[in-house]
Amino acid sequence: MGVLNGKVAVVTGAGRGIGRGEAHLMAAEGASVVVNDVGGEWDGQGQDTRPAQQVVDELEAAGAKAAANYDDISTWSGAESLVRQAIETFGGLDIVVNNAGILRDAMIFNMTEENWDAVVKVHMKGHASVTHHACAYWRGKAKAGETTSGRIINTSSEAGLYGLKGQGNYAAAKAGIASLTQVTAREMKKYNVTANCIAPRARTRLITNTFGDTVMAAPEQGFDVFAPENVAPLVTYLASDASAHISGQVFVVMGGLVQLMKPWEAGPSIDNEATWDVETLAGQIDKLFDGAKSSPE
Ligand SMILES: NC(=O)c1ccc[n+]([C@@H]2O[C@H](COP(=O)([O-])OP(=O)(O)OC[C@H]3O[C@@H](n4cnc5c(N)ncnc54)[C@H](O)[C@@H]3O)[C@@H](O)[C@H]2O)c1
């Protein structure tokens, strides 16, 4: 018995890398999987049906039920078509893994409008669009008196959670995805839908194209910490019924590590109990840091 027996999952960007590993493990655990991938280059240019189709062929060869989808999930209509395909092909939808992504790195002073828009569109709007259509489906079922449950697993990045330099478009979108996860978890709680988020680290073309082949290289022997497949067990668990009590959380995941991220939380404060004058504020503001760093490295 797999932990996802009878479930229907969509995984965006599952033609390669981390998403491919997630599709494989979820299928091995019994899910029927719609493998979405537009099949573009790492920077989002072009399209190709072969990556998604190849993963479907692999899943079917292993005895799983799978279907390919080539829609661009960064549009509301592409996401709608993906969700509809899952429902029409496999009779429903239980799990959404938002994973598709691209990179176009630049310092903010070199960032073009086109590269800002392209990255924010695929990551942030791409997450929102599939989440929107899936949640509308689950809410519609609840309104019709049917029992509902759903699982959403989003994909953030430590670049967004820590604010890495050189990736302003990507980091802003990924931080937004962590926030969208918390909002979705709150909005969908009454429909038994959970939303969680991972920030993975794995050797994929996004990494090798950015940092070269030697960073995160596979060891000649021993545990391959950065193998993309290592991300899939946490995602599969978060997709299962057993994770119903966990929602709105962000986890860093790589190798055998699963690390819970603390959300933004209120820190020290000062209160003048009246409008500050700037000079008084300047004299008091360092109390907020109490010896801690007041600017990044
Ligand atoms: N690899 C890492 O270390 C790392 C770290 C942090 C976050 N991530 C995130 O993990 C996710 C997966 O990335 P990966 O490393 O496996 O990269 P990858 O390039 O191997 O896979 C991403 C897939 O998404 C697909 N895709 C891109 N735009 C799409 C669109 N509009 N519609 C449908 N499919 C689309 C691509 O064709 C590609 O197959 C991304 O969201 C990425 O930002 C990866």
The ligand as an SDF file (V2000), in Angstrom:
LIG
                    3D

 44 48  0  0  0  0  0  0  0  0999 V2000
   18.0170   23.1940   -7.5770 N   0  0  0  0  0  0  0  0  0  0  0  0
   18.0870   23.8740   -6.4280 C   0  0  0  0  0  0  0  0  0  0  0  0
   19.0620   23.7850   -5.6540 O   0  0  0  0  0  0  0  0  0  0  0  0
   16.9490   24.7730   -6.0550 C   0  0  0  0  0  0  0  0  0  0  0  0
   17.1040   25.6160   -4.9390 C   0  0  0  0  0  0  0  0  0  0  0  0
   16.0380   26.3980   -4.5410 C   0  0  0  0  0  0  0  0  0  0  0  0
   14.8450   26.3390   -5.2310 C   0  0  0  0  0  0  0  0  0  0  0  0
   14.7290   25.5420   -6.3360 N   0  0  0  0  0  0  0  0  0  0  0  0
   13.4530   25.5340   -7.0440 C   0  0  0  0  0  0  0  0  0  0  0  0
   13.0720   24.2090   -7.3590 O   0  0  0  0  0  0  0  0  0  0  0  0
   12.2110   24.2410   -8.4960 C   0  0  0  0  0  0  0  0  0  0  0  0
   12.6580   23.2050   -9.5110 C   0  0  0  0  0  0  0  0  0  0  0  0
   13.8780   23.6340  -10.0840 O   0  0  0  0  0  0  0  0  0  0  0  0
   15.0180   22.6260  -10.5910 P   0  0  0  0  0  0  0  0  0  0  0  0
   16.2370   22.9910   -9.8420 O   0  0  0  0  0  0  0  0  0  0  0  0
   14.5290   21.2310  -10.5650 O   0  0  0  0  0  0  0  0  0  0  0  0
   15.2140   23.1700  -12.0840 O   0  0  0  0  0  0  0  0  0  0  0  0
   14.9500   22.5210  -13.5420 P   0  0  0  0  0  0  0  0  0  0  0  0
   15.2810   23.5560  -14.5330 O   0  0  0  0  0  0  0  0  0  0  0  0
   15.6410   21.2030  -13.6290 O   0  0  0  0  0  0  0  0  0  0  0  0
   13.3780   22.2240  -13.5440 O   0  0  0  0  0  0  0  0  0  0  0  0
   12.4210   23.2520  -13.6660 C   0  0  0  0  0  0  0  0  0  0  0  0
   11.3830   22.8190  -14.6820 C   0  0  0  0  0  0  0  0  0  0  0  0
   10.3280   23.8020  -14.7440 O   0  0  0  0  0  0  0  0  0  0  0  0
    9.9010   23.8800  -16.0860 C   0  0  0  0  0  0  0  0  0  0  0  0
    9.2060   25.1650  -16.3220 N   0  0  0  0  0  0  0  0  0  0  0  0
    9.7560   26.4040  -16.3370 C   0  0  0  0  0  0  0  0  0  0  0  0
    8.8250   27.3320  -16.5990 N   0  0  0  0  0  0  0  0  0  0  0  0
    7.6440   26.6630  -16.7490 C   0  0  0  0  0  0  0  0  0  0  0  0
    6.3120   27.0780  -17.0160 C   0  0  0  0  0  0  0  0  0  0  0  0
    6.0100   28.3780  -17.1920 N   0  0  0  0  0  0  0  0  0  0  0  0
    5.3440   26.1440  -17.0970 N   0  0  0  0  0  0  0  0  0  0  0  0
    5.6510   24.8270  -16.9350 C   0  0  0  0  0  0  0  0  0  0  0  0
    6.8950   24.3740  -16.6780 N   0  0  0  0  0  0  0  0  0  0  0  0
    7.8830   25.2800  -16.5790 C   0  0  0  0  0  0  0  0  0  0  0  0
   11.1830   23.7730  -16.9000 C   0  0  0  0  0  0  0  0  0  0  0  0
   10.9220   23.3950  -18.2470 O   0  0  0  0  0  0  0  0  0  0  0  0
   11.9550   22.7110  -16.1100 C   0  0  0  0  0  0  0  0  0  0  0  0
   11.7840   21.4040  -16.6240 O   0  0  0  0  0  0  0  0  0  0  0  0
   12.2240   25.6790   -9.0090 C   0  0  0  0  0  0  0  0  0  0  0  0
   11.0830   26.3690   -8.5300 O   0  0  0  0  0  0  0  0  0  0  0  0
   13.4800   26.2320   -8.3800 C   0  0  0  0  0  0  0  0  0  0  0  0
   13.4430   27.6380   -8.2610 O   0  0  0  0  0  0  0  0  0  0  0  0
   15.7480   24.7570   -6.7540 C   0  0  0  0  0  0  0  0  0  0  0  0
  1  2  1  0
  2  3  2  0
  2  4  1  0
  4  5  1  0
  4 44  2  0
  5  6  2  0
  6  7  1  0
  7  8  2  0
  8  9  1  0
  8 44  1  0
  9 10  1  0
  9 42  1  0
 10 11  1  0
 11 12  1  0
 11 40  1  0
 12 13  1  0
 13 14  1  0
 14 15  2  0
 14 16  1  0
 14 17  1  0
 17 18  1  0
 18 19  2  0
 18 20  1  0
 18 21  1  0
 21 22  1  0
 22 23  1  0
 23 24  1  0
 23 38  1  0
 24 25  1  0
 25 26  1  0
 25 36  1  0
 26 27  1  0
 26 35  1  0
 27 28  2  0
 28 29  1  0
 29 30  1  0
 29 35  2  0
 30 31  1  0
 30 32  2  0
 32 33  1  0
 33 34  2  0
 34 35  1  0
 36 37  1  0
 36 38  1  0
 38 39  1  0
 40 41  1  0
 40 42  1  0
 42 43  1  0
M  CHG  2   8   1  16  -1
M  END
$$$$
